[in-house]
Amino acid sequence: SKFVNDKWMIKNGFLNDVQEHKPWWWNIKVQKLNLSAPLILLPEVSCQKAIEILQEKGYDQAPVVAESGLILGMVTLSNTLTSVLAGNAQFSDPVTKVIYEQFSKIGLEDNLGKLSCILENDHFAIVVHEQMQFDGNGSSFMKQMVFGVVTAMDLLTFVSRNDKK
C-alpha cells in the first residue's frame, strides 16, 4: 500500500531522506534548475487558441490559472489535440474542458530528490512559490504563484551539465 512506499512518502512530503547513498544532486534545491518563466493560460482561452499559442511559443504544456491565482490544471498540446479529434471537445470550447486537474506541485525550496520521485510517475510538476499578499484592509493571505513547469528532461539536463564525477 502507499503508506509504506518510500517514494510515495517523499512525493507527498512525509519523508525527506530515504536513500542511503543519494546521488550528488539529491539535496540541491529546485530553484537551482534556473527554469524559465512559464507560459500561463487563463481558463477562458479556447482549445483552438491554446493549440496556436503552445505551437507558436514552442511549449508542450502550460498551467491554466484563474485570475485569482488558483491553479486549475495543466493543458497539454497532445491531450488537447486528442480530445478535439476524438470529438470530446470542440475547438471553440474553453481550455478547461481538456485540462489535467491532477498534477503534482513542488516548491522552489524542495530538493531535486523529491522532484525525482515525483517525475517517476508524472510527466511534469508545477513549481510553485508561496507569497504573502495584503488587501486594502491590511488583511494578509498566502497565495501560490506558478514559478515554472519542470520535466524529467529539465532534471536530466541539469544533472548532465553539472555532473560532479
C-alpha positions in Angstrom: 0.0 0.0 0.0 1.0 3.6 -0.5 1.8 4.5 3.1 4.7 2.1 3.2 6.0 3.1 -0.2 9.0 5.4 0.4 8.7 7.1 -3.0 5.1 7.9 -2.3 6.0 9.2 1.1 8.7 11.5 -0.3 6.4 12.8 -3.1 3.7 13.7 -0.6 6.1 15.3 1.9 6.0 12.7 4.6 9.7 11.7 4.3 12.8 13.7 3.4 15.8 11.4 3.1 15.2 7.8 2.4 18.1 6.9 0.2 21.3 5.8 2.0 23.6 6.5 -1.0 22.0 9.6 -2.6 23.4 11.0 -5.8 25.3 14.2 -5.5 22.4 16.3 -6.7 19.7 14.8 -4.3 19.7 17.7 -1.8 20.1 20.6 -4.3 17.1 22.9 -4.3 14.7 23.0 -7.2 15.4 26.8 -7.6 18.9 25.8 -8.9 17.4 24.4 -12.1 17.1 28.0 -13.4 13.7 27.4 -15.0 12.3 29.9 -17.5 9.2 31.8 -16.6 6.1 29.7 -17.5 3.5 30.4 -20.2 0.2 30.6 -18.3 -3.2 30.3 -19.9 -6.4 31.8 -18.4 -9.4 29.4 -18.2 -11.4 31.2 -20.9 -8.8 30.6 -23.6 -10.3 28.4 -26.3 -8.8 25.0 -27.3 -8.0 26.4 -30.7 -6.2 29.4 -29.3 -4.4 27.2 -26.7 -3.1 25.0 -29.5 -2.0 28.0 -31.5 -0.2 29.6 -28.5 1.6 26.4 -27.5 2.8 25.7 -31.0 3.8 29.3 -31.6 5.8 29.5 -28.4 7.2 26.0 -28.6 5.7 24.6 -25.5 4.2 21.2 -24.9 2.1 22.2 -21.9 1.1 25.1 -19.8 -0.6 25.7 -16.5 -4.2 27.0 -16.6 -4.5 29.6 -13.8 -7.6 31.6 -12.8 -7.4 35.4 -12.5 -7.4 34.8 -8.7 -4.2 32.8 -9.0 -5.8 29.5 -8.3 -4.1 26.7 -10.3 -6.9 24.9 -12.2 -4.8 22.3 -14.0 -2.4 21.7 -16.8 -3.2 21.8 -20.6 -1.0 19.7 -22.9 -0.8 20.0 -26.7 -1.3 16.3 -27.2 -4.3 16.0 -24.9 -6.0 19.0 -26.4 -5.5 17.7 -30.0 -6.6 14.2 -29.0 -9.7 15.4 -27.2 -10.7 17.6 -30.2 -10.0 14.9 -32.8 -11.9 12.3 -30.8 -14.9 14.7 -30.6 -14.7 15.0 -26.8 -14.1 18.8 -27.1 -14.6 21.4 -29.8 -12.0 23.9 -31.0 -14.3 26.7 -29.5 -14.6 25.1 -26.1 -12.7 26.7 -23.2 -9.4 25.0 -22.4 -10.7 23.9 -19.0 -12.6 21.2 -20.8 -9.3 19.4 -21.7 -7.1 20.1 -18.7 -5.4 17.6 -16.4 -6.8 18.5 -12.9 -4.5 16.1 -11.2 -0.9 17.3 -11.1 2.0 17.5 -8.7 3.3 20.7 -7.2 6.8 21.3 -5.9 8.3 24.3 -4.2 11.4 26.2 -5.0 12.9 25.1 -1.7 12.2 21.4 -2.2 15.1 19.3 -3.2 15.8 17.5 -6.5 15.4 14.2 -4.8 11.8 14.9 -4.1 11.4 16.1 -7.7 13.0 12.9 -9.0 10.4 10.8 -7.0 7.5 12.9 -8.5 8.8 12.6 -12.0 9.0 8.8 -11.8 5.2 8.8 -12.1 4.3 12.2 -13.6 5.4 13.8 -16.8 5.8 17.2 -15.2 5.5 19.1 -11.9 4.3 22.7 -11.4 6.9 24.7 -9.5 5.1 27.0 -7.0 6.1 29.6 -4.6 4.1 30.8 -1.6 3.7 34.5 -1.5 2.1 36.6 1.3 -0.3 39.2 -0.1 -2.2 42.0 1.6 -5.5 43.5 0.7 -6.7 47.1 1.2 -7.8 46.4 4.7 -4.3 45.1 5.7 -5.5 41.5 5.9 -2.9 39.0 4.7 -3.3 35.7 2.9 -0.9 33.2 1.3 -1.1 32.9 -2.5 0.6 30.2 -4.6 2.4 31.7 -7.6 3.3 29.5 -10.5 7.1 29.8 -11.0 7.6 27.2 -13.7 6.9 23.8 -15.1 9.6 21.2 -14.7 10.0 17.9 -16.6 12.3 14.9 -16.4 14.3 16.5 -19.3 15.0 19.6 -17.2 16.3 17.4 -14.3 18.4 15.3 -16.7 19.9 18.3 -18.4 20.8 19.8 -15.0 22.4 16.6 -13.8 24.4 16.0 -17.0 25.7 19.6 -17.3 26.7 19.7 -13.6 27.9 16.1 -13.2 30.5 16.0 -10.4 32.0 12.7 -11.4 
